Amino acid sequence: MPFKRSGLQNKIIIIIAIAVISVVSVSTYIAMWLTRLPVEEELYRKNVAQARLTAQQLVQDQLFQKRESLLQTLRQIQTIFPGVQQSDVYLHDPGHHLIATTAPGGEHLELDSLPGVKNYYEYEWIDEDQLTIETADGKYWIISSALRDGGHVVGCLDLKISKARSNLITLALVKRNLVLTLASLAVLILVIHIFFLRTVRAPMQEMVRVMESAEGGQLSIRADVSNQDETGQLSEHLNRMLARIENFNTELANKVKEATAELAERNEELKRINEELFETQKSLARSERLAVAGQLAASLAHEIGTPLNSISGHVQLLARKKTGDSVSDRRLQIIESQIENIVRTVKQLLSWTHKFEMSIQPLDLRHVLEEAMLLSSLALQHRKIKVRTEWAQGLPHIYGDSGYLQQVFLNLINNSMDAMPRGGGLRICLNRAAGGEQREVVMEFTDTGEGIAPETLAHIFEPMFTTKRMGTGAGLGLAICDQIIRQHGGTIQVESELKRGTRFTIVLPVDCREKAEAAAVVSPAVSAVNMVD
């Protein structure tokens, strides 16, 4: 808006002008009403006096005996006094009759026949020789003055006078006052304009010049202080501020150097974290490969173990019987040694199918989550994924294996990153379980990724089930996560909707030592992975 883009001086002048004009308008309106009544009263008195003088003049000149001269005189009165609309002269000799009128149609003013007048008590008696009445529409006065000759009333002069002249006089007075007021307003605006030019605008322009120089890097320039009012104090404060900024400039440069060095250290730390994340991802990939090996080991143990034991038994029986043929004995020894190698290999594979050996200790679950997020921070930043955390206050420490739990959290974070290739949001919440004695903690991992189809959702915790492309996963990550959470006595659940995102909910008991000991052993194919802390 133009008013907003105007300068301070113009704004103040406009506001003052609007305020003065508003006050003048209201005062003019009030003045019209207050002035109209005194003007009307003054005009009324003048008309009464003029009617009396006219009646006296008619008697002195004996004009009522000369009807032509009387009519001419009455018309002159209307010319001299514009407010007189009609003049009538009556004589009492002895009857009351009209002898002259200026009415165009000959209609005379008969006070007794005026609307609303019933008797002389309704007239306004000015004195014994004059009375007046206001017409019903309030536009005219009718003033009757007695024609007294030699002390006797010989007739009367009736004048019909318009009250419009009082309005004209009032309007003229108000216009004159309005012109004087507007002239005073113009002088006031001129004075304010000159005042602002000298006491406000000039100091402001000086401060703007100094600030523009400071923006350009010239911190040594100072503003001239020409007076000691508010603008002068503002200039002094500006000069002190520039002096402080100039003094702080060197300190700021030193702090920038220190911050740069600290930033370099942070970069090195981030580089190290990136390397750790890379190693962790390699460990996850290795875990998936080991899971496949565990499944193969279980199959080999079942398919090879029984016939291999049978073969080994027969070979041992043949080896005990000496055939006397050194070649045959040597071959039996070779067969027996190779069978032992196969058995040793199968045992090594079966050693991976045992339940995870966990180290249950008190731990801060929030700290474990923060470490997992720290390891994944660079990858999250690279994929433009914003992470929002919500930690409840006063959470207790829980019992668990921090290494295995961290692997679960890393696996869930990596799955969220895979579900959001073009960026998105990941919300991680940690809270107490609702209801009961609150001896459980709840973690939620909610992403805004592509989501999981309903037909896929029921199989994601099954071993060797994956929706990733060939070579990017063996389908054991979530199965292993499920096994780890179960061995901690907890549960893991998933909710998902296509194009809306996925939420994993993990519920862990605060003390899992008894539940961990009583947890059932899962299928060998899942538990075969040797997770890396």
Helices and strands as residue ranges (DSSP letters): H 2-5, H 8-60, G 63-65, H 67-80, E 84-92, E 96-101, G 111-113, G 120-122, E 124-127, E 130-134, E 140-149, E 152-162, H 164-196, I 197-201, H 202-215, H 230-320, H 326-351, E 361-363, H 365-382, E 385-391, E 398-400, H 402-419, E 424-432, E 440-447, H 454-457, H 477-487, E 491-497, E 501-509, H 513-518, H 524-527
